[in-house]
Amino acid sequence: MTPTTEGSPELMGPVEVGRQLGVKPQVVVNWIREGRAHPSAVDDLGRNRFTPEDVDRLRATLGRRRDRGRTGAGAVGGAEEDGNAG
């Protein structure tokens, strides 16, 4: 174990986080690059490490984003319907 992560066996990498959230590890990496995911630690090899609390926050964010996506799709559909009617 590295000094950065020593004493924190509950820290997880993108593979474990992806499994818990039902997405591929690359999706987690993309979220980090986009600033949507914020790991609590980085080990001495530069690998991102997440706590269970980080995963909970991501899970909550996913739910909000999915809800917004559905609402947005409905709003776009409504606008298209209005445009077609006129």
C-alpha positions as CSV (number, residue, x, y, z in Angstrom):
1,M,0.0,0.0,0.0
2,T,1.2,3.5,-0.7
3,P,1.6,6.3,1.9
4,T,-1.2,8.3,0.3
5,T,-3.7,5.5,0.7
6,E,-2.2,3.8,3.8
7,G,-4.7,3.0,6.5
8,S,-7.7,3.4,4.1
9,P,-8.5,-0.1,2.8
10,E,-12.0,1.0,1.8
11,L,-10.6,3.1,-1.1
12,M,-11.7,1.9,-4.5
13,G,-10.5,2.5,-8.1
14,P,-12.6,3.1,-11.2
15,V,-13.2,-0.6,-11.7
16,E,-14.8,-1.1,-8.3
17,V,-16.7,2.2,-8.5
18,G,-18.0,1.2,-12.0
19,R,-19.2,-2.2,-10.7
20,Q,-21.1,-0.5,-7.9
21,L,-22.7,2.0,-10.2
22,G,-23.3,-0.3,-13.1
23,V,-21.1,1.5,-15.6
24,K,-17.8,0.6,-17.3
25,P,-14.6,1.8,-15.6
26,Q,-13.8,4.1,-18.6
27,V,-17.1,5.9,-17.8
28,V,-15.8,6.7,-14.3
29,V,-12.5,7.9,-15.7
30,N,-14.4,10.1,-18.2
31,W,-16.4,11.6,-15.3
32,I,-13.1,12.4,-13.5
33,R,-11.7,14.1,-16.6
34,E,-15.0,16.1,-17.0
35,G,-15.0,17.2,-13.4
36,R,-18.2,15.2,-12.6
37,A,-16.4,12.8,-10.2
38,H,-14.0,13.8,-7.5
39,P,-11.8,11.1,-6.0
40,S,-10.8,11.6,-2.3
41,A,-7.3,10.4,-2.9
42,V,-4.6,9.7,-5.5
43,D,-2.0,7.1,-4.8
44,D,1.7,7.5,-5.5
45,L,1.2,5.9,-8.9
46,G,-1.4,8.6,-9.8
47,R,-4.4,6.3,-9.6
48,N,-7.6,7.8,-8.4
49,R,-9.2,6.4,-5.3
50,F,-12.7,6.8,-4.1
51,T,-14.3,6.3,-0.7
52,P,-17.7,4.7,-0.2
53,E,-19.0,8.2,0.4
54,D,-17.7,9.3,-2.9
55,V,-19.6,6.5,-4.6
56,D,-22.8,7.5,-2.7
57,R,-22.4,11.1,-4.0
58,L,-21.9,9.8,-7.5
59,R,-24.9,7.5,-7.3
60,A,-27.0,10.5,-6.1
61,T,-25.7,12.6,-9.0
62,L,-26.5,9.9,-11.5
63,G,-30.1,9.8,-10.3
64,R,-30.5,13.6,-10.7
65,R,-28.9,13.6,-14.1
66,R,-31.0,10.8,-15.4
67,D,-34.2,12.5,-14.1
68,R,-33.1,15.7,-15.8
69,G,-32.5,13.8,-19.0
70,R,-35.9,12.4,-19.0
71,T,-37.5,15.8,-18.3
72,G,-35.4,17.4,-21.0
73,A,-36.4,14.8,-23.5
74,G,-40.1,15.4,-22.7
75,A,-39.6,19.1,-23.0
76,V,-37.9,18.7,-26.4
77,G,-40.7,16.4,-27.6
78,G,-43.3,18.9,-26.4
79,A,-41.5,21.7,-28.3
80,E,-41.4,19.6,-31.5
81,E,-45.1,18.8,-31.2
82,D,-45.9,22.4,-30.8
83,G,-43.7,23.2,-33.9
84,N,-45.4,20.6,-36.0
85,A,-48.9,21.7,-35.0
86,G,-48.3,25.2,-36.2
